[in-house]
Amino acid sequence: MGARKSSHRNRAGDGIVAAVLAWYDANARALPWRRPPGVAEPADPYRVWLSEIMLQQTTVAAVRPRFERFLARWPTVEALAAASVDDVLGEWAGLGYYARARNLHKCAVEIAARGAFPDDEATLVALPGVGAYTAAAIAAIAFDKKAVVVDGNVERVMARLFAVETPLPSAKPELKRATASVWPDKRSGDFAQSLMDLGAGVCTPRAPECGACPLSRFCRAFALGAAQEYPRRAPKKQKPTRYGAGFALFDSKGRVLVERRPDKGLLGGMLGLPGTEWITERPNGDALAAAPAKAPWRHAGLARHTFTHFHLELDVYAGEGAARRIGGRYEWADPETVRLPTVMRKALDLAFKQK
């Protein structure tokens, strides 16, 4: 009986692979980092790697124009390795998770020194900023190695295909095993991207288009009439709120004082407004004691921003005068062109309106 079940699973797996690859050949998204299906020329590992790093915690729509700008400025991994870290951080501003930009540069330097991208998961995962998922994606998409690639879209497809009852995030190992059970030996990269595209455009989080899905006849959740109920999810924990203050000090030339944040920590290595620490309770004391200058400070408003693990409320103050601390981590910058992370741009825009 066991042998018959195994044979059935293999036949079903072959059907799943054939169906989703045929769908992908006809419906693949045109993306600037992607080799279209049917093209014999191998994918560019630099483009694959750069796109995968950018796409971490970021949408395709947000990444597409930024990817093209990166590629225009640094068309090869050697060009990126030769760039300054500050230039890379500045170009990254607005994409969030800024440790990715620092690791991107470190990784480019290492790959340039090697002379080529490694093509196996074990070597790739040892590179700066390359985790298990990214290593698998590069190995599969750039080198067509049999590497199981599971992102959020693939998790959703597999949770529905196999009607996995374990809620996310606990279901991740189970979903990876389910994905591996149908992963093909050939066209590994196309299979990975077909599942990603299927999850992004058909097997969507809400209102999945099961009638247009090439996997409907294999899908257990569809058979149960419960596709929208998968993947199961554990109740979300409420995000805490942190509080702080930011100071926009303008000089007589209209420049604004900015500081280079420490390399470690949130927004590490990025430029930002001087300010207080971000604390878990609304401050009772005088935030102006931490201001970079004695000035007639005006409260410009509250900048709100949400990070992965917490909300931030930043009281923004605007003032004019000379700063006590210039040099080192502090410098003057043009408020309209300085490249800042999103939360700092929100704060500066409030202050600029007040000014």
N, C-alpha and C positions, 0 to 999 in steps of 0.2 A: 504493500500500500504506500509506503514511504517513497519508493521509487516512482510510482505513478504520480504522486503529488509533486515530486520534484520536477518530473517531466512536464506536468501541467504548468508549474510556475515558470519553467523556462520558455514554454510556448507562449504563455501570456506576456512574459518579459519581452520576447522577440516582437510580439504584436505591438506592445507599447512603444518600443523603440522605433519600429517601422512607421507607426502612425504619427508620432510626434516629429520625426525627421521629415516625413513627407509634408506635414503641415508647415514646418520651419522652412523648407525649400521654397514654399510658395508665399510665406508670410513674414519672413525675417525682417526685423527692423533694420533700417539703414542707419548705422551709427559710425561716427568718424574714426573710431578705434577698431572697428570690426572688419574682418574679411568676409565678404558675402558668401553664402553657400554656393558651391559649384565652381568657385574660383580656385584654380590650382596653386596659385602663388601662396606660400605660407603666410600666416599672420605675423605682423611685426611685434616681437616680444616687448619692445619699448612702449608701443602704444597700448598693448594689453596691460602691462604692469602699471603704467601711468593712469589708465582709466580705472583699474581696479582699486588703486589707492584713493583716487578722487571719489569713487562711488561709495566708499565706506560711509555709512550714515548720511548719505546725500542722494538726491534724486537724479535721474538721468537728465531731466529738463534743466536742472541747475548746473550739472557738470558739463553738458555739451559745449556751451560757449566758452567756458573756462578752459576746457581741454584744448579746444582749438587755439585759444590764445597762448596757452603754455607751449603747444607744439610749434606755433609760429615763432615764439621767442627762443625756445630750446628744442630744435627739431630732432636731436639725437640724445642718447643718454650721456655721451661724452660732453655735449654742450651743456647739459644740465649739471653735470659734475663740475664743470669749470665755472659755473655761476657762483655768486656769493650767497651765503645762507640768507642774508638780509633781503636780497632781491627775490629769492624764492618765497620767503615769508610774506613779503609785500604782495607778490602776485597771488599768493594763496588767500589773502584777506577776504573774508566773507564766506569761505567754504567750511569754516569751523574745524574743531578737533586739530589744533595747530601742531600737535606733536607729529601728526602725519607729515607735515611739510618738512620738519627737521629731519625726520627719518627718511623721507623721500630723497633729500639731498645726500644724506649719509649713504643710502643704498646706491644712488647714482655713482658716487665716488668709488664705492667698492666694485660695482659692476664694470665701470670704466677701467679700473685697475686689472680686473680679470680678463678684459678683452671681449667678453660676450656674456649674455645671460645664461645661467645654468638652466638645464631643462628637466631636472628631476625635483620632486617635492622636497626631499630631505635636504638638498642644498639650498633650494629657494627659501624654505622656512627659516633658515639660519640668517637670512639677510635682514638688515634693519627695517622694521616696520612691516615685514611680511609674515603674517600669521598663517595658520593652517588653511583657512579658506582661500586666502589670496594665493598661496603657493599652489594649491590644487587648481585654481582658476588659470593661473599662468601656464602650468604644466599642460592642462587640457586644451586651452584655447590657443596658446601660442605654439605648442609643440605636439598637440594631439596625443598626449600620453593618457593612459587610462587612469584618470584621477577624478574622484567623486567630488563634485562641486555642489555645495548646498548653501544657498543664500535664502533670504526670507521668501522670495517667490517660489523657489523650489520646495521649501518646507510646506508652503500652503498647498501646492499641487500634490505633494506626496501624502500629506495629512488627509486630503480628500480622496485621493486615489485608493489608499489603503484603510480609510476610515479609522485613523489612529485616535484612540480615546484618551491617551495620556495628554494632559494639557502642556502647552508651551509655558516656560522654556524647558521644563523637565523632559519633554518629548524629543529634544534635539538628537540625542544619540540614537533613539529608535528611528527617527526620520532619516538619519544618515544611513542606517543599516537598510532601511526600506529602499532608499535611493540606490545604494550599492547593489541591491539584489536585481535591479533591472538595467544597470549601467552597461553600455555596449563596449566591446573591445575596439571597435573602429568608429571613427567620427566622434570621438569623445568630446572635442571642443564644440562641435555643432550640437551635440546632444545637450551639453550644459547650457548653451545659449538658447536652444529651443525651449527648454524648461523655464528659463528666465523670462523669455518673451511670452510664453504661454501664461505664466503667472502675472505678468505685467499687463497683458491685454485681454485675456479671456477668463482665466481662473482667478479673477480679481477678488480682493477682500470682501467687497459688498457686491451683490447682484452679479455673480459669475454667469457668463454666457454659456451655459452647459450645452445648449443646442448647437453652438459653433465649435465646441471643444472636440479635438480629435481623440481624446481619451475617454469620452463619456461611456463608451461601451465596456470599458475596463474599470470604471470608477465606482467604488463601493458606496461612497457618500451620495453620488448621483442616484444609484440604485435604491438607496434608502430615502431619497427625496429630501436630503438634509445637507446639501453641499454648503450652504451658508453657515451651518453650525460647526464646521471644521475650518481651521484647526481649533481644537479646544484650547482655551486660555485660562490660566490662573488669574484670580482677581488682581487688578493692578494696585500697587501701593501708591498712596497719595504722595506726590512730590512735596518736599519741604520748601520753604521760602527762605532765602538769605537776603541780608540787607547790607547796604554800604553807601558810600558817597564818592562822587567823582568831581574833579575840579578842572574847569576849562579856563585857564589863565591866558589872556590875550595881551600881546605887547603893543607898543605904539605903531608897529608895522602891520598889525593885524594877524600876526602869527600866533599859533597856539602852542602852549608847552605840552610836550608829550614825554612819556618815559618808556624805556625798553623794559618789559616785564622779565622777571627771572626765567631762565630756560626751563626750569622744572615747574610743574603745576599748570593749572588751567590758563589758557592763552599764553603759554610759555614762549618767550622769545619775541612776542609781538609788541608793536607799539600800542600805547593806550594812554588815557588820561591819568594823571596822578590821582590817587584816592586812598580811601581807607581799606582795611581788610573787609571781606564779606563774611558777616557773622550770622548766626542762626536766630538771633533775637533782635527786634527792632531797637536800635541804639537810643539810649536816654540822654547821653552826654552831648557836648557841642562838637559836631563833626568838623567844624571849621578849624579846630585845633590842629588837624592834620593837613590843612591846606598848604600848598607850596609857597604861599606868599601872604603877606598882610595886605589885604585889598578890600574894597567895598563889595563883598560877595553878594550876589543876588541868586535866589533860588530859581532855577530855570525850569524845574519840573522833575518828573519821576520817569526814569528810563526803565522799562520792564523788558525782561528777556528770559527765555526758558532754555536751559541747558538740559542735557540728558537726564541728570539726576536731581535737579532742583530748579526752582524759579528764582529770579533775582530782581530785586527792586533797588534801583540805584538813584539816590537823591543827587541831582546834578546842580552844581553851582557855577555861575559865570562871573568872571572878574577881569579887571585890567590892571596891569602893573608889571613890575620887575620881579623875577623869581629869585628865591633864596638859593635854589640849587640848580646850577647849570653845569653841563659837562657830565661825564660819567654816564649814567643811565638816562639823563635828561637832555632834551634838545628842543629847539623851536621848529615848527613845521607849518606849512601852508594848510589851513583847515579845510580847504576845498579839495585838495589833491592827496593829502596824506592817506596812506592805505591802513585802515584800521579794521579790527574784527567787528562783527555786526553790532555787538552790544555797545562798543565804544563809539561807533559811528552814530548810533541812536542818541547816545549821551551828548556827543559833540553837536549834532544837529539841533538838539534842544537848546544848548548853550548859545549856538550861533544865532538862533532866532531871538534869543533874549538880548544878545549883544546888539 
